[in-house]
């Protein structure tokens, strides 16, 4: 079903939702890089110090995670197999980013697992889903080289 064959409406709905999700991630990334902790509104001194202490490479990994995901979503929208590679790059960056935050900082000790872990797990879950969905589309012949 490659070429000009009609795809199911749900393919387009899921793909557009993924693109919008990734675009929101890019906005959050740019805001965090520009504003630090204040990107989340009114924050305490610990949060300001935490964001100020993040290494420079962390922002680059965050950018790869978010913009890589957006490029993956756009590639999926264009029905390109490259989407899977871009989603994988994004997911690896997500793992590196949160892996550092959870193991090399006192974020969990300060805020607690219940407050810190759910959203990163959701983000990683969306990344895994994006890869699965792209592979499904490829297997069904909906993507082109």
C-alpha positions in Angstrom: 0.0 0.0 0.0 2.8 2.4 -0.9 2.5 5.4 -3.2 -0.8 7.1 -3.5 -2.9 4.4 -1.8 -5.3 5.8 0.8 -4.2 5.2 4.4 -6.7 4.8 7.3 -7.8 8.0 9.0 -6.4 6.8 12.4 -2.9 6.7 10.9 -3.1 10.5 10.2 -4.7 11.2 13.6 -2.0 9.3 15.5 0.7 10.9 13.4 -0.6 14.5 13.8 -0.9 13.9 17.6 2.7 12.7 17.7 3.8 15.8 15.7 2.0 18.1 18.1 3.4 16.2 21.2 6.9 16.6 19.8 6.4 20.3 19.0 5.3 20.9 22.6 8.5 19.2 23.7 10.5 21.5 21.5 8.8 24.5 23.0 9.5 23.2 26.5 13.2 22.6 25.6 13.7 26.1 24.2 12.0 27.6 27.2 14.1 25.6 29.7 17.3 26.5 27.9 16.3 30.2 27.8 14.8 30.5 31.3 16.1 27.6 33.3 13.9 26.7 36.2 11.7 29.7 35.7 10.4 28.0 32.5 8.0 26.2 34.9 6.7 29.3 36.6 7.4 30.2 40.2 10.0 27.9 41.6 12.1 27.5 44.8 15.8 28.2 45.2 16.7 24.5 45.0 15.1 24.2 41.5 17.0 27.3 40.4 20.3 25.9 41.6 19.5 22.5 40.1 18.9 23.8 36.6 21.9 26.2 36.9 24.2 23.2 37.8 23.2 21.0 34.8 26.1 20.5 32.5 26.0 22.3 29.1 25.8 19.0 27.3 22.5 18.3 29.0 20.8 21.0 27.0 22.2 19.5 23.8 20.9 16.1 24.7 17.5 17.6 25.6 17.5 19.4 22.2 18.3 16.1 20.4 15.5 14.3 22.3 12.9 16.9 21.4 13.9 18.1 18.0 14.8 14.5 17.0 11.3 13.5 18.0 9.8 16.3 16.0 11.8 15.4 12.9 10.7 11.8 13.4 7.1 12.9 13.6 7.4 15.1 10.5 9.1 12.2 8.7 6.2 10.0 9.6 3.8 12.6 8.4 5.7 12.5 5.1 5.5 8.6 5.3 9.3 8.1 5.4 11.0 5.1 7.0 13.6 7.5 8.3 11.0 8.3 11.1 12.0 5.1 13.0 15.7 6.1 13.1 14.8 9.6 14.2 12.5 8.3 16.9 15.2 5.9 18.1 17.7 8.8 18.3 15.2 10.8 20.3 14.5 7.9 22.7 18.2 7.3 23.4 18.6 11.0 24.1 15.6 10.8 26.5 17.2 7.9 28.3 20.5 9.7 28.6 18.9 12.9 29.8 16.7 11.3 32.5 19.4 8.7 33.3 21.7 11.6 34.2 19.0 13.5 36.1 18.1 10.5 38.2 21.5 9.0 38.9 24.0 11.9 38.9 21.9 14.5 40.8 19.9 14.6 44.0 16.6 15.2 42.1 14.8 12.1 43.4 16.2 12.5 46.9 14.9 16.1 47.0 11.5 15.7 45.3 10.7 12.1 45.7 10.1 9.3 43.2 6.3 9.9 43.0 6.8 13.5 41.9 9.7 13.0 39.6 9.3 9.6 37.8 5.8 9.6 36.2 6.2 12.2 33.5 9.6 10.9 32.3 8.1 7.4 32.1 5.3 8.8 30.1 7.7 10.6 27.8 9.7 7.4 27.3 6.5 5.5 26.7 5.5 7.9 23.9 9.0 7.3 22.5 8.5 3.6 22.5 5.0 3.9 21.1 6.4 6.2 18.3 8.9 3.5 17.3 6.3 0.7 17.4 3.8 2.7 15.4 6.4 3.6 12.8 7.4 0.0 12.5 3.8 -1.0 12.1 3.3 1.5 9.3 6.4 0.2 7.6 5.2 -3.4 7.9 1.9 -2.4 6.3 3.7 -0.8 3.5 2.5 2.7 4.3 6.0 4.2 4.4 8.5 4.9 1.6 12.2 5.0 1.6 
